Amino acid sequence: MIRMANEQSMPTIFLSHGAPPLADDHTWTSELAQWAGDIPKPAAVLVISAHWEEAPLTIGATETVPLYYDFWGFPQRYYEVTYPAPGAPALAADVRGLLGASDHPTHHDPSRGLDHGAYVPLKEMYPDADVPVLQISMPTLDPQTLFDIGAKLAPLRDQGILILGSGFSTHNLREMRMDRPAYAEPPSWSAEFDDWMNQAVTSGQVDDLIDFRAKAPAAAVAHPRIEHFAPLFVNLGAAAGVGGATKIDGFWFGLSKRSVQFN
């Protein structure tokens, strides 16, 4: 049963969203549904996805528009998924106000629908599509800048807004183990990075996480490009560096599904 938002501050969460076929994985979808049921139902969701990089920071559609199917080569049924969540114009105005034009200028793209980093997990968490959703772009992949953006957005948590960072805890598609079962033992580089991330997030080692390229084992293999790790820094900023707790772990074709919640 989903609990309704109350006067308590909403958590902020980072989840590993996976490719569209991960929505066919009953284990993963059940974990997401359980997670949504364990936290208050948000007044709205603000999504930062690995799949939208645009500067200046861009605010997506504030009314319901078609989804953005930002992937290629999949069966047709994945392009027929719908998720008509309400828009969140008031949240968009709050985002602009909190960021401030001088510090973090914003742009609006009224036609930009939710990408798969947003709608794939949200369809499992809130299947009735009854929670307003707003997606914003990452204007940079610089960890410190994203942390600062998250810190500015932190007051939204007191308004019942769920700030959701959507990426993948390890992400190297060239090293995916598609020749083995989905839940086979992961390669050492993915397991080592995942273990380091777990310890750093749990103990709130913000400086190490921001400098993960230098501090984490196998960082260059786990994230050849950091866009799938970058949303985590927004969550860290919104949580004021407080340690998080793992809600989903394990591996999928060698990639870490670790997903964490900051209260």
Residue pairs with C-beta under 8 A, 6 or more apart in sequence:
1 37
2 36
2 37
2 41
2 126
3 37
3 39
3 40
3 41
4 40
4 41
5 40
5 41
5 42
5 43
5 160
6 40
8 40
9 157
9 158
9 263
10 39
10 40
10 42
10 157
10 158
10 160
10 161
10 162
10 163
11 39
11 157
11 162
11 261
11 262
11 263
12 150
12 157
12 162
12 163
12 164
12 165
12 235
12 238
12 239
12 261
12 262
13 35
13 39
13 162
13 163
13 164
13 165
13 235
13 247
13 259
13 260
13 261
13 262
14 164
14 165
14 166
14 167
14 231
14 232
14 235
14 244
14 259
14 260
15 32
15 35
15 121
15 164
15 165
15 166
15 167
15 247
15 248
15 259
16 167
16 168
16 169
16 248
16 255
16 256
16 257
16 258
16 259
17 49
17 50
17 116
17 117
17 120
17 121
17 166
17 167
17 168
18 25
18 28
18 120
18 168
18 252
18 257
19 71
19 116
20 71
20 74
20 78
20 81
20 116
20 120
21 74
21 78
22 28
22 120
22 252
23 29
23 81
23 120
23 123
23 124
25 182
25 252
27 183
27 250
28 124
28 248
28 252
28 257
29 124
31 247
31 248
32 121
32 124
32 125
32 248
33 124
33 125
33 127
35 125
35 247
35 248
35 259
35 261
36 124
36 125
36 126
38 247
39 162
39 261
40 160
41 126
41 131
42 131
42 160
42 161
42 162
43 131
43 132
43 159
43 160
43 161
44 88
44 91
44 131
44 132
44 133
44 134
44 160
44 161
44 162
45 122
45 126
45 131
45 132
45 133
45 134
45 161
45 162
45 164
46 88
46 91
46 95
46 134
46 135
46 136
46 153
46 156
46 161
46 162
46 163
46 164
47 114
47 117
47 118
47 122
47 133
47 134
47 135
47 136
47 164
47 166
48 135
48 136
48 138
48 163
48 164
48 165
48 166
48 231
48 234
49 115
49 117
49 118
49 135
49 166
49 167
49 231
50 117
50 138
50 166
50 167
50 168
50 171
50 227
50 228
50 230
50 231
51 70
51 115
51 116
51 117
51 227
52 58
52 60
52 112
52 115
52 117
52 135
52 136
52 137
52 138
53 137
53 138
53 139
53 141
53 227
54 107
54 109
54 137
54 138
54 139
55 137
55 139
55 140
56 104
56 105
56 106
56 107
56 139
57 99
57 104
57 105
57 106
57 107
57 136
57 137
57 138
57 139
57 149
58 106
58 107
58 108
58 109
58 112
58 136
58 137
58 139
59 92
59 95
59 96
59 106
59 107
59 108
59 109
59 134
59 136
60 109
60 112
60 113
60 114
60 134
60 135
60 136
60 137
61 87
61 109
61 110
61 111
61 112
61 113
61 135
62 87
62 88
62 89
62 92
62 108
62 110
62 134
63 87
63 89
63 110
64 84
64 85
64 86
64 87
65 110
65 111
65 112
65 113
66 113
67 81
67 82
67 83
67 113
67 114
67 115
67 116
67 119
68 112
68 113
68 114
68 115
68 116
69 78
69 79
69 116
70 115
70 116
71 78
71 116
81 119
81 123
83 114
83 119
83 122
83 123
83 129
84 129
85 114
85 119
85 122
85 126
85 129
85 130
85 131
85 132
85 133
86 129
86 130
86 131
86 132
86 133
87 132
87 133
87 134
88 132
88 133
88 134
91 132
91 134
91 156
91 161
92 108
92 134
94 156
94 159
95 106
95 134
95 136
95 153
95 156
96 106
98 152
98 153
98 155
98 156
99 106
99 149
99 152
99 153
100 152
103 152
104 139
104 149
104 152
112 135
114 122
114 133
114 135
115 135
117 166
117 167
118 133
118 135
118 164
118 166
121 164
121 166
122 129
122 131
122 133
122 164
123 129
138 146
138 227
138 230
138 231
138 234
139 145
139 149
140 146
141 226
141 227
141 230
143 209
143 210
143 211
143 212
143 226
143 230
143 233
144 210
144 233
146 230
146 231
146 233
146 234
146 237
147 206
147 210
147 233
147 234
147 236
147 237
148 237
149 234
149 237
150 163
150 233
150 234
150 235
150 236
150 237
150 238
150 239
151 237
151 238
151 240
152 237
153 163
153 234
153 237
153 238
154 237
154 238
154 239
154 240
156 163
156 238
157 163
157 238
163 234
163 235
163 238
165 231
165 232
165 233
165 234
165 235
166 231
167 227
167 228
167 229
167 230
167 231
167 232
168 228
168 229
168 255
168 256
168 257
169 193
169 194
169 197
169 229
169 255
169 256
169 257
169 258
169 259
170 189
170 190
170 193
170 194
170 222
170 223
170 254
170 255
170 256
171 222
171 223
171 228
171 229
171 255
172 190
172 221
172 222
172 223
172 224
172 255
174 224
175 187
175 189
175 190
175 221
175 254
176 253
176 254
176 255
177 184
177 186
177 187
177 253
177 254
178 253
180 253
180 254
182 252
182 253
183 250
183 251
183 252
184 254
186 194
186 251
186 254
186 255
186 256
187 254
188 218
189 217
189 218
189 221
189 222
190 218
190 222
190 251
190 254
190 255
190 256
191 251
191 256
192 217
192 218
193 216
193 217
193 218
193 219
193 221
193 222
193 223
193 256
194 249
194 251
194 256
194 258
196 215
196 216
196 217
197 209
197 212
197 216
197 256
197 258
198 246
198 249
198 258
199 205
200 208
200 209
200 212
200 215
200 216
201 209
201 232
201 243
201 244
201 246
201 260
202 243
202 244
202 245
202 246
203 243
204 241
204 242
204 243
204 244
206 236
206 241
208 215
208 216
209 215
209 232
209 233
209 236
210 233
210 236
212 219
212 229
213 219
213 220
213 226
216 222
222 256
223 229
235 244
235 260
235 262
236 262
238 262
239 262
239 263
242 262
242 263
243 262
244 260
244 261
244 262
245 260
245 261
245 262
245 263
246 258
246 259
246 260
247 259
247 260
247 261
248 257
248 258
248 259
249 256
249 257
249 258
249 259
250 256
250 257
251 257
